[in-house]
Amino acid sequence: MTAAGTGMDAQWADRAWRAGDTAAAIEVADHVLATDTDPDHLAAGVAAAAAAADGALGESADRWRHVTEALPGVPGALAGGRAALAAALIGDAAAADADLAAARDLVPGAAPRGLTVLFDAVEATTAAMRGEFTTAARALAGLAVATVAADPMAAERWDELAVAVTIAGGADRTAADMLAAHGDQPTTTRRRLLTAWLDLRAGRLADARAGLAAAGGTPTMRRDAVLAAAITVGLARRAGDDEALRATWYRVVPVISGADVEPLLLDAWGELSVGAALVSPAECATIVASMETAIARAGRPAWALAVHTWWAVQRAAALDEPVDLVADEFDGWFPVRAAAARCWAVVLSGSCDPIAVRAAAQALTETGQPWEGAALCAAGARRLDAQAARELLAAGRAMRATIVTARASAGGLSTRERSVGELLLDGLTHKEIGARLYISPKTVEQHVARLRQKLLASNRSELVAALRVKLS
């Protein structure tokens, strides 16, 4: 380390954080703050960024606010924008708005482009918290490709935040397409975990394990580790091994303890709550209370209440216990989940209409949740006579295999080519397909050219005919 009092240690910590050497940066920043040798508040910024990466977004926002108060002009505005983003990510819209307004006041004239992008990202994040998922995701995806270097001190990358927003809105397949669209970019731990989370939800358990293992090969701070913990618990729960789940749970408890619940990751916390319900009711109650606190802080948006209700049903289903469910708790959000939750509540009360159960389970499967569909069938089967139970269990087994079967049926086509082909069959233009998949029309054209080569189609009509056969 350099001589105390010169501020060189703080500069070193700032450079180390930006270069990705987080552990060393935090160690030096802590030394600087302890010795009060941070004249430019660079070490304070590292500490704020580290708090966010450690899952303490509320603390991060507070730290950035102190930096904002200490710095004039653009540096202070950048700190204020980062505070606003951290506040927005935990759903504190009032604080985010106040931080954003204070930051804007520090730059009365034309703001640098990077600062404008940061402000726009905060506004997109608060829009997502209100349930404006599509608008927010499009805005964030656009910011991700802006000709501005990513801000390593901000709590989130815009491309990864766009994916998280899309997942929160229930559009898992679109989120997977967004991740695939930028597969040529360096893969971050967060991207690997988001991909593994989508694989888990879609029933691609081997892929989820592989993604989790790949992410585990790099140092992971707690905010990412929470998502990894949810995937780990989800895999253990789906394996049906109670002892393995118990061992897994006590490995991940220290990781999630103390982390802020982010509304956009409510599903991940819901998965953790189900694992806890099967192992430790007291810890389950703590997680559920933290989820409820996060939802209240976000202003109790209807979409978040719907997610919370879904996981209340999943906890009851895991324990095979009755659950109280009000008909309008989903308030128009996530209709497939809503129908399944209502059906599940009836089943858990001791009644089962096998036709209704099968329909709800099939809908779950068709929207990419085959494990849940099969679990609903199994729950219903336990309330039926032997013959009806066998039929429902057979349907559940078929649902578990649906995703694997669908992927095998399109042998030779990549995930991206399948997505483009399906939209071609829907009659969309290249421009419309690009807008749907967040890629350029030129990139769509390249995918279509490869489809024609693979399917030996010389024109669009032949390509459409070949796709109908290939993707049927």
Stockholm file with secondary structure:
# STOCKHOLM 1.0

chainA/1-472         MTAAGTGMDAQWADRAWRAGDTAAAIEVADHVLATDTDPDHLAAGVAAAAAAADGALGESADRWRHVTEALPGVPGALAGGRAALAAALIGDAAAADADLAAARDLVPGAAPRGLTVLFDAVEATTAAMRGEFTTAARALAGLAVATVAADPMAAERWDELAVAVTIAGGADRTAADMLAAHGDQPTTTRRRLLTAWLDLRAGRLADARAGLAAAGGTPTMRRDAVLAAAITVGLARRAGDDEALRATWYRVVPVISGADVEPLLLDAWGELSVGAALVSPAECATIVASMETAIARAGRPAWALAVHTWWAVQRAAALDEPVDLVADEFDGWFPVRAAAARCWAVVLSGSCDPIAVRAAAQALTETGQPWEGAALCAAGARRLDAQAARELLAAGRAMRATIVTARASAGGLSTRERSVGELLLDGLTHKEIGARLYISPKTVEQHVARLRQKLLASNRSELVAALRVKLS
#=GR chainA/1-472 SS CCCTTSSHHHHHHHHHHHTTCHHHHHHHHHHHHHHTCCTTSHHHHHHHHHHHHTTCHHHHHHHHHHHHHHCCHHHHHHHHHHHHHHHHHTTCHHHHHHHHHHHHHTCCSCCCHHHHHHHHHHHHHHHHHTTCHHHHHHHHHHHHTSSSCCCTTSSSCHHHHHHHHHHHTTCHHHHHHHHHHTTTSCCCHHHHHHHHHHHHHHTCHHHHHHHHHHHTTSCCCHHHHHHHHHHHHHHHHHHTCHHHHHHHHHHHHHHHTTCCCCGGGHHHHHHHHHHHHHHCHHHHHHHHHHHHHHHHHTTCCHHHHHHHHHHHHHHHHHHTCCCCCCTTTTTTSCHHHHHHHHHHHHHHTTCCCHHHHHHHHHHHHHTTCHHHHHHHHHHHHTTSCHHHHHHHHHHHHHHHHHHHHHHHHTTTCCHHHHHHHHHHHTTCCHHHHHHHHTSCHHHHHHHHHHHHHHHTCSSHHHHHHHHHHHTC
#=GC SS_cons         CCCTTSSHHHHHHHHHHHTTCHHHHHHHHHHHHHHTCCTTSHHHHHHHHHHHHTTCHHHHHHHHHHHHHHCCHHHHHHHHHHHHHHHHHTTCHHHHHHHHHHHHHTCCSCCCHHHHHHHHHHHHHHHHHTTCHHHHHHHHHHHHTSSSCCCTTSSSCHHHHHHHHHHHTTCHHHHHHHHHHTTTSCCCHHHHHHHHHHHHHHTCHHHHHHHHHHHTTSCCCHHHHHHHHHHHHHHHHHHTCHHHHHHHHHHHHHHHTTCCCCGGGHHHHHHHHHHHHHHCHHHHHHHHHHHHHHHHHTTCCHHHHHHHHHHHHHHHHHHTCCCCCCTTTTTTSCHHHHHHHHHHHHHHTTCCCHHHHHHHHHHHHHTTCHHHHHHHHHHHHTTSCHHHHHHHHHHHHHHHHHHHHHHHHTTTCCHHHHHHHHHHHTTCCHHHHHHHHTSCHHHHHHHHHHHHHHHTCSSHHHHHHHHHHHTC
//
